[in-house]
Amino acid sequence: MKKVSLLVWILVMITFAGSAEAYTKEEVVKRGRLLCGVSTGTPGFASVNTEGKWTGFDVDICRAVAVATLGSPTKVEYIPLAEGEAFSALLTGEVDILSNHSTWTFARDSALAVHFSGVSYYDGQGFMVPKKLEAKRLLDLKKVKVCGPVGAASEQNLIDYFERNRIEFKIVPYDTLELAVKGFEKEACDLLSMQQSQLHGLRLGLVAPENAMVLPEVITKEPLGPVVRQGDDVWLGIVRWSLFVMINAEELGITSRSAAEQRASNILDVRRLFGLEGAVGKSLGLKDDWAYQVIRQVGNYGEVFERNFGPKSLLKIDRGLNNLWNKGGLQYAPPFR
């Protein structure tokens, strides 16, 4: 991932000195819509469909936040942002939330005036190769050429991995990712490497996607999640718990289709989640049934994952680490009590 420039950092410090007085939720309500920063078009995460509507996993995160604060998943304005401008757009107030598969790193967490609200998707740097190489894993290849954009952060990860595993390699540089993909298609190299989820999307865009495959292995940790500005703990809580509500709902077996019926449940955890026990909205300035509305109008975590990445989607990505903690994955949310 690209580093945020010193100029942006200085601007952030000037703009957000004393930002504890910021109240994002009130601004969103007054405006009547949520300003959501998304990627410029990444299949599965955020893209515009044939009907001109934004769809994707990151889009659904913002839809959930809009339901919590405004009562409707349609009250969102999606603002596509290139990787190099995403954090500056958040920090200067152009967007209320950044939901563009940003990786949670030490540098970003410690040097920028932002908070990662949680991990919505566990990813890692992976590899796409031509099927004709008959490689089941990268270590099956002893000599490779790699197409990649100049200066990509993923390049150093590759160099370290290749040298550690004694794989002879050559980097074939291109000015842009688009040109690197074309180089891969023209067989100028043996593989592409970046976040595994992005590789699945890139494969779909190839002229002959059936001739390429994404290998199962990953070589880095890439925890992705929604990001907000520092200085507004209430807004951080709303975004964080909008995600946690969806994870808890899946664990409790509550779906968008069953939510209305399950309001009659006598199970205490369900009643708390639905705002039927305790004042669960007051501390965040929300209605007590906000979590119920998020589940009913957007869905639980499993539903959101399945429609954007699952077997019925074009990407067909296995849940893997994004399974719930009690099903062998890492997705785990604090209890709703």
Stockholm file with secondary structure:
# STOCKHOLM 1.0

chainA/1-337         MKKVSLLVWILVMITFAGSAEAYTKEEVVKRGRLLCGVSTGTPGFASVNTEGKWTGFDVDICRAVAVATLGSPTKVEYIPLAEGEAFSALLTGEVDILSNHSTWTFARDSALAVHFSGVSYYDGQGFMVPKKLEAKRLLDLKKVKVCGPVGAASEQNLIDYFERNRIEFKIVPYDTLELAVKGFEKEACDLLSMQQSQLHGLRLGLVAPENAMVLPEVITKEPLGPVVRQGDDVWLGIVRWSLFVMINAEELGITSRSAAEQRASNILDVRRLFGLEGAVGKSLGLKDDWAYQVIRQVGNYGEVFERNFGPKSLLKIDRGLNNLWNKGGLQYAPPFR
#=GR chainA/1-337 SS CCCCCHHHHHHHHHHTTTGGGCCHHHHHHHHTSEEEEECSCBTTTBEECTTSCEESHHHHHHHHHHHHHHSCTTCEEEEECCGGGHHHHHHTTSCSEECSCCBCCHHHHHHSSEEECCCSEEECEEEEEEGGGCCSSGGGCSEEEEEEETTCTHHHHHHHHHHHTTCEEEEEEESSHHHHHHHHHTTSSSBEEEEHHHHHHHHHTSSSGGGEEECSCCCSCEEECCEEETTCHHHHHHHHHHHHHHHHHHHHTCCTTTHHHHTTCCCHHHHHHTTSSSCCSGGGTCCTTHHHHHHHHTCCHHHHHHHHHSTTSSSCCCCGGGSBGGGTSCBCCCCCC
#=GC SS_cons         CCCCCHHHHHHHHHHTTTGGGCCHHHHHHHHTSEEEEECSCBTTTBEECTTSCEESHHHHHHHHHHHHHHSCTTCEEEEECCGGGHHHHHHTTSCSEECSCCBCCHHHHHHSSEEECCCSEEECEEEEEEGGGCCSSGGGCSEEEEEEETTCTHHHHHHHHHHHTTCEEEEEEESSHHHHHHHHHTTSSSBEEEEHHHHHHHHHTSSSGGGEEECSCCCSCEEECCEEETTCHHHHHHHHHHHHHHHHHHHHTCCTTTHHHHTTCCCHHHHHHTTSSSCCSGGGTCCTTHHHHHHHHTCCHHHHHHHHHSTTSSSCCCCGGGSBGGGTSCBCCCCCC
//
